[in-house]
Amino acid sequence: MKTILVLHGPNLNLLGKREPEVYGSTTLEEINKHVRAEAKRLDLAVETMQSNHEGELIDALHKARQQASGVIINPGGLTHTSVSLRDAIAASELPAVEVHLSNIFAREDYRRRTITADACVGIIAGFGWRSYLLALQALAEHLNDG
């Protein structure tokens, strides 16, 4: 069974409480529950992790090289600032899908640029918590095609 690493970046532990008008009322725990159910339906295993620390996300990507078949990552604010995280995604040599709950391209100017996306096979944004399910479905298809 293929394993997908699902990484949640900074501040995503506050989902459901932080700016629900932007990010929705679904908690991170609920998102992970939905992701696990969809992974089971797709015959995939998932490992989930959230960190507010860039280095921990990078370490998880390095470790994933030996343990995962693909990555789904919501880099949060690091999307717009972290060359190091972008390089770790690329160095993992795993197909990755970048996910955002909100449509970052319809928000503030600084949020419209993603440093990390070019290291990913695709990006899904703007569908709330369902963005994760769409990413999982797309990554499953990508892995099956490869």
Beta strands, then each sheet from edge to edge (+ up, - down):
strand 1: 2-8
strand 2: 44-50
strand 3: 70-74
strand 4: 96-100
strand 5: 122-125
sheet 1: 2+ 1+ 3+ 4+ 5+
end
